[in-house]
Amino acid sequence: MENWNQLLFTLVQQNPIETAILLFTIFLLAIVWLRLNKMVKIDQLKDKRDATEKAITYADRFTETIIPHLRKYKANVFDLAYYDTSFVSDVKGIHNFRYDYPLTRDQIATREEFHIHNALYNLKTIATGIQHGRVDKEVCCKLFGQEFCEAVEVYYDMILHIRKEDSRAYDQVISLYQDWRRKFTKIKPGKSIEYVPEKRMSENPLSV
């Protein structure tokens, strides 16, 4: 500190005008930096508020579109891959989204009868918005992350069926699921009806 004082004293003695200009410039730069820093913090707080508000909007949309369908779907479709622990683990969830799960025409028709494509469209739209929009992902996860993961698991066999035609279908849904699923364990609720999946591995998936 003493060295700095000596240097400043020397500069003032030898170049008083230049030193005054230098000190004034440093003072102005300090004021500008403080103001910019304050503006950045204000913008960050605003972005955080906006991202949180968007997260609540996504949660509302999920609650209004996916949750009612999910409950109805689970109550009426009893041959879901979701009920087979060889596909969906209570602890680890799903890891294989490239499996060729065999669905018969009747099973596909039943799922379509309950408007599965509309539900999957809403799920994809929400997932894509979260992945690419300015939304607080962690707030979304806290608000409906567990229900989102359960929806992916319930719709798992139809997601696989659609991905046979388009291997990139629902990539955003799967990516978000894989990101969130490890945060939850024992996500699957108890079932009032014990379903034992049929052994259909040797059947033609498009047979009736």
C-alpha positions in Angstrom: 0.0 0.0 0.0 2.8 2.3 0.9 4.5 1.7 -2.5 1.2 2.6 -4.3 1.1 5.9 -2.3 4.6 6.7 -3.2 3.9 6.0 -6.9 0.8 8.1 -6.9 2.7 11.0 -5.1 5.5 10.8 -7.7 3.0 10.9 -10.6 1.2 13.9 -9.2 4.4 15.7 -8.7 5.8 14.9 -12.2 2.6 14.9 -14.3 -0.2 16.5 -12.3 -2.6 17.1 -15.3 -2.1 13.6 -16.8 -2.5 12.0 -13.4 -5.7 13.9 -12.7 -7.1 12.8 -16.1 -6.1 9.2 -15.4 -7.7 9.2 -11.9 -10.9 10.8 -13.3 -11.0 8.1 -16.1 -10.6 5.3 -13.5 -13.3 6.9 -11.4 -15.7 7.0 -14.4 -14.9 3.5 -15.4 -15.6 2.3 -11.9 -19.0 4.0 -11.9 -19.9 2.6 -15.4 -18.9 -0.9 -14.2 -21.0 -0.7 -11.1 -24.0 0.5 -13.1 -23.6 -2.2 -15.7 -23.2 -4.9 -13.0 -26.4 -3.7 -11.4 -28.2 -3.8 -14.7 -27.0 -7.3 -15.4 -28.2 -8.4 -12.0 -31.6 -6.8 -12.6 -31.9 -8.5 -16.0 -30.9 -11.8 -14.4 -33.6 -11.5 -11.8 -36.1 -10.6 -14.5 -35.1 -13.6 -16.6 -35.4 -15.8 -13.5 -38.9 -14.5 -12.8 -39.9 -14.9 -16.4 -38.5 -18.5 -16.5 -40.3 -19.4 -13.3 -43.6 -18.0 -14.6 -43.2 -20.0 -17.8 -42.5 -23.1 -15.6 -45.8 -22.5 -13.9 -47.5 -22.1 -17.3 -46.1 -25.4 -18.4 -47.2 -27.1 -15.2 -50.7 -25.8 -15.7 -50.8 -27.1 -19.2 -49.5 -30.5 -18.1 -52.1 -30.6 -15.4 -54.9 -29.7 -17.8 -54.0 -31.9 -20.7 -51.8 -34.9 -19.6 -53.0 -35.7 -16.1 -56.7 -36.3 -16.9 -55.8 -38.4 -19.9 -53.2 -40.3 -18.0 -55.7 -41.3 -15.3 -58.3 -42.3 -17.8 -55.8 -44.2 -19.9 -54.4 -46.2 -17.0 -57.9 -47.1 -15.8 -58.9 -48.5 -19.2 -55.8 -50.0 -20.8 -54.6 -52.9 -18.8 -51.9 -54.5 -21.1 -49.4 -51.7 -20.9 -45.7 -52.3 -21.0 -45.7 -50.1 -17.9 -47.0 -53.0 -15.8 -44.1 -55.3 -16.8 -41.0 -54.8 -14.5 -38.8 -56.2 -17.2 -39.5 -53.0 -19.2 -40.0 -50.4 -16.4 -38.2 -50.6 -13.1 -39.6 -48.8 -10.1 -36.1 -47.6 -9.2 -34.3 -47.0 -12.5 -37.2 -46.4 -14.9 -36.8 -47.0 -18.7 -33.4 -47.1 -20.4 -34.2 -48.9 -23.7 -36.2 -46.7 -26.1 -35.0 -48.7 -29.1 -36.8 -52.0 -28.1 -39.3 -53.4 -30.6 -42.2 -53.9 -28.3 -44.9 -56.0 -30.1 -48.3 -54.5 -30.2 -51.2 -56.2 -31.9 -53.7 -54.3 -34.1 -56.3 -54.6 -31.4 -54.0 -53.2 -28.8 -53.1 -50.3 -31.1 -56.7 -49.6 -31.8 -57.5 -49.6 -28.1 -54.8 -47.1 -27.4 -55.9 -44.9 -30.3 -59.5 -45.1 -29.0 -58.3 -43.2 -25.9 -56.7 -40.5 -28.0 -53.1 -41.5 -27.3 -51.7 -39.4 -30.2 -53.2 -36.2 -28.7 -51.6 -37.0 -25.3 -48.3 -37.7 -26.9 -48.5 -34.5 -28.9 -49.1 -32.5 -25.8 -46.2 -34.3 -24.0 -43.9 -33.6 -26.9 -44.9 -29.9 -27.0 -44.3 -29.5 -23.3 -40.9 -31.4 -23.4 -39.7 -29.4 -26.4 -40.6 -26.1 -24.8 -38.8 -27.0 -21.6 -35.7 -28.2 -23.5 -35.4 -25.2 -25.8 -37.4 -22.4 -24.2 -36.3 -19.9 -21.6 -38.0 -21.8 -18.8 -36.8 -22.8 -15.3 -36.2 -26.6 -15.9 -35.7 -27.3 -12.2 -38.9 -25.6 -11.2 -40.7 -27.6 -13.9 -39.2 -30.8 -12.4 -40.3 -29.9 -8.9 -43.9 -29.0 -10.1 -44.6 -32.0 -12.3 -41.4 -34.0 -13.0 -42.6 -37.2 -11.3 -45.9 -37.2 -13.2 -44.1 -36.4 -16.5 -41.9 -39.5 -16.0 -44.8 -41.6 -15.1 -46.6 -40.5 -18.3 -43.6 -41.5 -20.4 -43.6 -44.9 -18.8 -47.4 -45.4 -19.2 -47.2 -44.4 -22.9 -43.9 -46.3 -23.4 -45.2 -49.0 -25.7 -46.9 -46.6 -28.1 -43.8 -44.3 -28.1 -41.8 -47.4 -29.2 -44.4 -48.3 -31.8 -44.3 -44.8 -33.3 -40.4 -44.8 -33.2 -40.4 -47.9 -35.4 -41.5 -45.6 -38.3 -39.5 -42.6 -37.1 -36.4 -43.4 -35.0 -36.2 -39.7 -33.8 -39.8 -39.3 -32.8 -40.2 -38.0 -29.2 -36.4 -37.5 -28.8 -37.1 -34.4 -26.6 -39.6 -36.3 -24.5 -37.1 -39.1 -24.0 -34.2 -36.8 -23.3 -36.1 -34.9 -20.6 -37.3 -38.2 -19.1 -33.8 -39.5 -18.9 -32.7 -36.3 -17.3 -35.5 -36.2 -14.7 -36.1 -39.9 -14.0 -33.0 -40.5 -11.9 -34.3 -37.9 -9.4 -37.3 -40.2 -8.5 -37.5 -43.7 -7.1 -40.5 -46.0 -6.7 -42.5 -43.7 -9.0 -45.1 -46.3 -9.9 -48.1 -46.4 -7.6 -49.7 -49.6 -6.4 -52.2 -51.2 -8.8 -55.6 -52.4 -7.8 -55.5 -54.9 -10.6 -52.6 -57.3 -10.9 -51.8 -57.7 -14.6 -49.6 -60.5 -16.0 -48.4 -59.6 -19.5 -49.0 -62.2 -22.2 -46.0 -63.8 -23.9 -46.3 -62.3 -27.4 -42.6 -62.3 -28.5 -43.2 -65.0 -31.2 -46.4 -63.4 -32.5 -46.7 -61.1 -35.5 -46.9 -57.6 -34.0 -49.6 -56.7 -36.5 -51.7 -59.8 -36.0 -55.2 -59.5 -34.6 
